[in-house]
Amino acid sequence: MLFEALGSALLGLVLAATAIHRLSHRLPTRSLVLATGVAGGLFGAFVTHSALDTGGAVLPLVGAVIVSAASLSLLLRPAGRLRRSATA
């Protein structure tokens, strides 16, 4: 269980660092992105482990990656300015 938590936190941290490296212009501050990645990884592992309750460590890690990626995607800002249509 401890290695599952450490692994999921590490996966969330790696995902957040990758997002910072590739999308730094569309993300808020670095500390918020790193914290969100780790928290999403831990929460995803917890939910997956609670829901499936399997003996293996692979499925909670997959759940950690999915929830961490989803939570990081919520931090993304639009690439350009939002355009207002003339009819609105």
C-alpha positions as CSV (number, residue, x, y, z in Angstrom):
1,M,0.0,0.0,0.0
2,L,2.9,2.4,0.8
3,F,4.6,1.7,-2.5
4,E,1.2,2.2,-4.3
5,A,0.9,5.6,-2.7
6,L,4.5,6.6,-3.5
7,G,4.2,5.3,-7.1
8,S,1.0,7.2,-7.7
9,A,2.4,10.4,-6.3
10,L,5.5,10.0,-8.4
11,L,3.5,9.3,-11.5
12,G,1.4,12.5,-10.8
13,L,4.6,14.5,-10.3
14,V,6.1,13.2,-13.6
15,L,2.9,14.0,-15.4
16,A,2.8,17.5,-14.0
17,A,6.5,18.1,-14.8
18,T,5.8,16.9,-18.4
19,A,2.8,19.3,-18.6
20,I,4.9,22.2,-17.4
21,H,7.6,21.4,-19.9
22,R,5.3,21.1,-22.9
23,L,2.5,23.6,-22.0
24,S,4.0,26.1,-19.6
25,H,2.5,29.1,-21.5
26,R,-1.0,27.7,-20.9
27,L,-0.7,26.7,-17.2
28,P,-0.8,28.7,-14.0
29,T,2.2,28.7,-11.5
30,R,4.5,25.8,-11.4
31,S,3.8,25.0,-7.7
32,L,0.1,24.8,-8.3
33,V,0.6,22.4,-11.3
34,L,2.9,20.2,-9.4
35,A,0.6,20.0,-6.4
36,T,-2.4,19.3,-8.6
37,G,-0.5,16.4,-10.3
38,V,0.5,14.8,-7.1
39,A,-2.9,15.2,-5.5
40,G,-4.7,13.9,-8.6
41,G,-2.4,10.9,-8.6
42,L,-3.0,10.1,-4.9
43,F,-6.8,10.6,-5.3
44,G,-6.9,8.5,-8.4
45,A,-5.1,5.6,-6.8
46,F,-7.3,5.8,-3.7
47,V,-10.5,5.8,-5.7
48,T,-9.4,3.0,-8.0
49,H,-8.1,0.9,-5.0
50,S,-11.4,1.5,-3.1
51,A,-13.6,0.7,-6.1
52,L,-11.8,-2.4,-7.4
53,D,-10.1,-3.7,-4.3
54,T,-7.7,-5.8,-6.3
55,G,-4.5,-7.3,-4.9
56,G,-2.4,-5.9,-7.8
57,A,-0.8,-2.6,-7.9
58,V,-1.2,-1.9,-11.6
59,L,-4.8,-0.9,-11.7
60,P,-4.5,1.8,-9.0
61,L,-1.5,3.2,-10.8
62,V,-3.5,3.4,-14.0
63,G,-6.3,5.1,-12.1
64,A,-3.7,7.5,-10.7
65,V,-2.5,8.5,-14.2
66,I,-6.1,9.0,-15.5
67,V,-7.3,11.2,-12.6
68,S,-4.0,13.1,-12.5
69,A,-4.2,13.9,-16.2
70,A,-7.8,14.9,-15.9
71,S,-7.1,17.2,-13.0
72,L,-4.2,18.8,-14.8
73,S,-6.3,19.3,-17.9
74,L,-8.7,21.5,-15.8
75,L,-5.8,23.9,-15.2
76,L,-5.2,24.6,-18.9
77,R,-6.1,28.1,-20.2
78,P,-7.1,28.8,-23.8
79,A,-4.2,29.1,-26.3
80,G,-5.3,32.4,-27.7
81,R,-7.8,35.1,-27.0
82,L,-11.4,34.2,-26.9
83,R,-13.2,35.6,-29.9
84,R,-16.6,37.1,-29.5
85,S,-19.0,36.5,-32.3
86,A,-20.8,39.4,-33.9
87,T,-24.2,37.8,-33.3
88,A,-23.8,37.5,-29.6
